[in-house]
Amino acid sequence: MWQLHQFPLCPFSRKLRLLMGEKNVAYELVRENPWDAREEFWQLNPAGRTPVLHDPSRRITLNDSQAICEFLEETVERNPMINGSALQRAEIRRLVALFDENFYNDVTMPLLHERMKKRLFLRQPPDSRVLREAMKMAHGHLDYIDWLVDTRNWVAGSTLGLADLACAAQISVADYLGGIDWKGHDQARHWYSVMKSRPSFRPLLSEKMEGLPPPAHYAMVDA
């Protein structure tokens, strides 16, 4: 069976967990804190980042969330998440990169640093200026998501795809850390509620980071 090395608030691990859930791929979670710099983990991934997908019995180790997602798309026929015409597949990949890179750098990463790393490891108060800027950037991204779901059935087109999973994974971490203000974003909020109601999402909503509880609304499907 696959072993998925991850930690609860890794958005890229969440993207992979959502994909594996949608494809009904069995796996077991292995808690891995990259900041611990465990030697055994660095042997699996010299970059020292989560997620890592590992199958000891087959001696297979896969690194980088997008490379792993593409591997599963090519090897698991159930429920394709990069589908449609060549143009549609290109649009899915474009949006996955947008959420994995821009949303992460603008919103998720600063929130993780200020509200997780500083609190749990550095024992420092968060920088309110950085938090305000991250929430401001989140509004800009939510504006774009509003437009996407206004003009399409799902974020990248007519069917659920990997772009939806990548977007929901980033938002879920930001929402856990109290960095999402849904005011004025009814379209994005409704889409995210639909994502939260999917069976693949339920394990994420029930998982907590020790010493860092989420807001009360976090696990509520309609909130």
N, C-alpha and C positions, 0 to 999 in steps of 0.2 A: 504494500500500500504506500501511496505517496505520504511523505512527511512535509508539512508546510511550516517552515521556520518563519516566525512573524512575532510582532508584538501588537497589542490591542489597538493602538492609535496610529499604526502605519497605514496611510491611505493606499499605498500600492499593494500591500498585502490584502487590504479590503477589496480592492478591485479584483484581484485574483480569486479571493474567496467567493465573491459574487459570481464570477464566471464559472468556477467549479461547481457552485450550487446550481446555477442555471443548466449546466451540462450533466448534472448528477454524477460528478466524478468524486469518488470517495477519497478522503484524506484524513490524517490526524494532525492536530495542531501541536507544534513544538514552540514553546515560548522562547524567544530570542531577543535579548536587549542588545542592540548593536553597540551601545556605549560601554557594555561590559568587556568588549574586545576579547571574547572567548576564543582561544586558539583553535578549538575544533570547528567553530563557526567560520573563522577566517580561512580554514582549509577548504571549506565548502564554497566560500565566496571571498576571494582576495580583496574585493571592493569593500567588504565588511557591511553590506547593506541588506536589508530585508526587502522583499521576500526571497527565500530560497526554497525551491521544490526539489525534494530529494527522495529517491527510492533506493534504499540500501541493498535490497535483494537483487535489483537489476543494475546496480552501480551507476545510476543516472543522477546527475545533479544539474539543475537548471537555475540560472540567475537572471535577474532583471525582469520586472513584472511584465513589460510588453513582450519581451522575447518568450516568456513562459506562456502568455496568453496566445501568441501566434502559434506556438508549438501545440497547444491544446486545440486550437482551431483546426490545425492540419491533421491531428491524430484522433480527435473525438468527433464523430459525425453528428452526434445529437445536438440539436438546438444551436445552429451556427450563429455567431455573434458578430462576424465580419462578413456580411452577405450582400446580395444584390448585384448590380452591374459593377463594372470596374470603376465607374465614376462614384457610385454609392459607397463602394469599399474605400475609395480614396477619401471621401468625406468622413467616413467613420474614423479612419486613421488620423485625419487632420484634427478632428475634435478630441480624440483621445490624447493626442500630443498637447493640444491647447489646455486641457484640464490637468494632465500630468505635469506639465511644465509651468504654464502661466498661472493657473489657479493655485497650484501648489506653492510657487515662489511668492505670489502676491498675498495669499491668504493663509493657507494651511501651515506652511513652514514658520512664518512669524508667530502664529498662534501656538504652535507646538513649542517653540523656543520660550515664549513669554509665559505661557500658562502651564506647560508640562515640565520642560527642562529646568526652568528657573525655580519652580515650586518644589519639585521632587528631588533635584540633584544639586542645583547651585544654591538653594536656600536663599533666593533673592526675590524681591517683589517684582512684579511685571512692570514694564515701561508703558504707561498709559498712552503715550504718544504713538508707540508702535502698534498698540492694540487699536487705537482709533484709525490709523492708516490702513490696517488690515481689514477692518470692518468697512471702511470707505471703498477699498478695492473690491470687497465682496459684493457690494451693491452694484458696481460696474459689471461684474461677472454675472450677477443675477439678472441684470437688465438684458444681457445677451441671451441668457437661458430663457427668459420670458419670451423674447423674440423667436427663438428656435422652436419652442413648444407651441407658440401661436401659429406658426407656419407649417408645422409638421406634426405627425402623430406622435413621434418620439423625437429625441434630440437630433438624431442624424437622418431621420427618414420615416418610412411608413411602419417599420417594425422595431422592436426592442433590439438594441445592439450594444457592442462593447463601449461605445461613446456614452451611453446611458449609465453603464456600470462604472466607468471611470469618473464621470461627473458626480454620481451619487456617492462614490467612495470618498472623494475630496470633501463634498458638502457634509457628509456624515461626521467626519473628524472635526471640521470647523464648527458644526452644530454642537457636538459633544463638548467642545471647549468654549461654548457660549459666544461664538463669533459670527453668527448668522442672525440678521434682523430681516424677517420676512415681510415687513411692512411695505406695501406697494409692489409686492412681487407675487401676486396671486397665481399667475400661470406657473411659475417655477415651484411655488409651494404645493400646488395641486399635483404637479408631475412628481415631486419628491415624495408626497404622501402615497402615490401609487407605487413608487419604487419601494418605500418602506413596508408596504403591505405584501410584497412578494415573499414567498417562503425562503428564498435565498438570502433575504435581508435579516430575517429573524435572529440568527445567531449573533450578528453584529450588534443588534439593539440590546441584547441581554448581556453582552460582555462589558466589563468595567476595567478601568485602569486603577490599580491600587493607589489609594491616597488621593484620588482625583475623580470624584463623582461627577456625573453629567448633570445638566439642568433637568428639572422635573419633566419638561416636555419632550426630552430627547427620545424616549422609547414610545411615545404616543404616535400612533400611525397618522392621526388626523391633525397633528400639531406641527 
